[in-house]
C-alpha cells in the first residue's frame, strides 16, 4: 500500500474558502478518480514562520502503478484547479510513502 501525501500551507485570507473547497470538491474529486481508496485530512500543529495554517492530506492507493496512473491521467487537471483558485495563497509539496508495517 502507498500513501500520496500532499502538505499545504494556506494563508489566513483564503483559509475558510480553501477548507470548504477541499472537503466538498477537491478530496471527493481525488477519490472519484478511482485511484485512491481513502483520504485523511490532518491539521499540522506546528506554527510556520510564514504564518497561515498547514494541512496534510493522505490519499491511500493500493500500489505504485495506480499512483503512476494518477500522475499521468488525473494530476495535471486536479492540480490546475487548485492553482487557478488559490495560486498566490497556498504553498504545497507532495511526498510518496510506502507502508511497510501497519498494526
N, C-alpha and C positions, 0 to 999 in steps of 0.2 A: 504494500500500500504506500502511496505517496501523498504528501500534502503540498499543495501550492499555496504559499503564504504571501499575502500582499499586506505590507505595512505602510500606512499612510498617515501623514500629519496634515490636518486640515485647520486652516486659520479660523479664528473665532467668528469672523464676519460671515462665513459660509457654513459653519458647523451644523446648525439645525437643519438647513436645507439639504446638505450633503448626507446627514444621517438618515433622514426620511428617504432620500433617493436610494441610498444603499440598501435599506431594509425592504423598500417596496418595489424597487425597479432593478437595481444592478445585481444584487445577490440572486433574486429569482431568475434574472436573465442568465446568469452564470450557470445555475442549476438546470435551466431549460436547455442548455447545450447538450445535456445527456452525458457529459464527460465527468461530472462530479457527483458523488453520492451524498455529500452533506457539506454544510458550510457552518462555520462557527466564527462569530464576530466578538472580539475582545478589546476592551479599552486598555491601553498600555498605561501603567500607573507611574511612569517616570516623567517628571517635568522636563520638557525640552527647552534648551536655551532660546530656540527660535519662537517659543510660545506655541499656541494652538493646542490641539488635542490629538493624540496619536492612537490609532487603532490597528489591530492585526486581524485580518480575515483569513481563515484557514479553510481551504477547499480540499476535500478528500477525493482522491481518484485511485482506481484500482492498480494502475501500472504506469510505467514511463511512456509507453506507446500512446495511451489515452491522453496523457498530458501533452505529448508532442502533437497529437491531432488537434487539441485545443489551441495550441500556439499557431498552428497552420490555418485552421478553419474558422476560429472564433475570436482569438485575441485582438487582432487589429481593429475589428469593428467595436468590440466592447471597450477597449482602451480609448478609442477615439471618442466614444460617448462621454467618458469621464473627462477627457481633455477639453472637449467642447463646452462642457458645463462648468468646470472648476479649474481650468488651466493655470490661472495665476494664484490659486488659493490652496493648492494641495501639492505635497511632495510625497511620492511613493517609491518604494523599492520592493522587489519580488525575490523570493527565495524558494527553492525546491527542497523538500525534506523527504527522506526515505525512512519510513517507520521500520525500526529494527527490533523493537520489542514493545508489547502492549500487555498490561496486566490488569 
